[in-house]
Amino acid sequence: MRIGIPTEIKPLEGRVGLIPEAAGQLIQHGHTVAVQAGAGRASGYDDAAYAALGAQLLPTAADVYAAAELIVKVKEPVGEEIGHLAAHHRLFSYLHLAANLNLARTLADRGLTAIAFETVEHDHYLPLLAPMSDIAGRLAVQIGTTLLHAPQGGRGILLGGLPAAERGSVVVLGAGSAGGNAVRVAAAMGAQVTVFALRRTSLERMREIGRNVTALYSYHDAVETAVAQADLLIGAVLVTGARAPRLVSADLVRRMKPGSVIVDIAIDQGGCVETMRPTDYTAPTYVEYGVTHFGVTNMPGAVPRTASQVLSAALIPYVLRLAEAGWENDPELAAGVNVDRGQIVHPAVKSALEEANT
């Protein structure tokens, strides 16, 4: 199969769909790989590294799309990328279509097949979303810690505290891959961490992280009480393929402490905080009701080398399957299909469209 890897064009997105070693593995299996010149540069992979393993280097995105049947990229197509897509393409990337219905309609109009990383599923596990969720969870605490510094407009606190100083309060909504990693980093820093989840197994796992972690069921009143006192709130809720539920109202944000910080990892799926809107790394934050909001939709793009390596390792088994005849019979990939030859088929995306049309 002819596989294309274009350069990402989302602002300050440095990840690449496949690193050179992954491209080389596809070539060893008899596939042709076309890489846009410069696609791996921001991740620390120059064109020569791809060429040395047999990849074909092409000068423009248009050339890559024209040469390829299967497009492997990181983020959803934006801008001029959409014009390069055609009915014969299989698009394999993060899509988050339930929160981006205009893109869902556009991909359907193109007549192509689109498989979303975030809905590929193996035994109730999301193997292509988890690696980036791990990174986003860790980054959420690192970024939130910096935004709490006084020069950034924050409350001027050290999250872990010190003798004679209070510990900072971190509240995490969700205990999956993203939330769990956020809890681990915040707890290791010495913060007082409260994490909310629905499953007892998740609560047990979070509580075992440390004595400074309190794991609670997501009762509405308990969430409101904790959020109002938080220095750093991290949203990490997930409903596979669907728009994120709104757990934090604008009124609750208004009651948070001035200079506190919200990092909403769920923003890709629409966000779980009512006052949160998508941002990018060119202007990552804004202030609402005295609270700093961070809503970057490609958080792992800040660490592109690490993220590209981890993502490629997770992707390569699925790309190999997707490049073969009969891939539609693979149940894990079938779960990832959001658009099938121009028809929107994923239940969560279809439901979001129906709701928007009523």
Helices and strands as residue ranges (DSSP letters): E 2-5, H 20-28, E 32-36, G 41-43, H 47-52, E 56-58, H 61-67, E 70-72, H 80-84, E 90-93, G 97-99, H 101-110, E 113-116, G 117-119, H 130-147, G 150-152, E 169-173, H 177-188, E 192-197, H 200-207, E 213-217, H 220-228, E 232-235, H 250-254, E 261-264, G 265-269, E 285-288, E 291-294, G 299-302, H 304-322, G 327-329, H 331-336, E 337-340, E 343-344, H 347-357
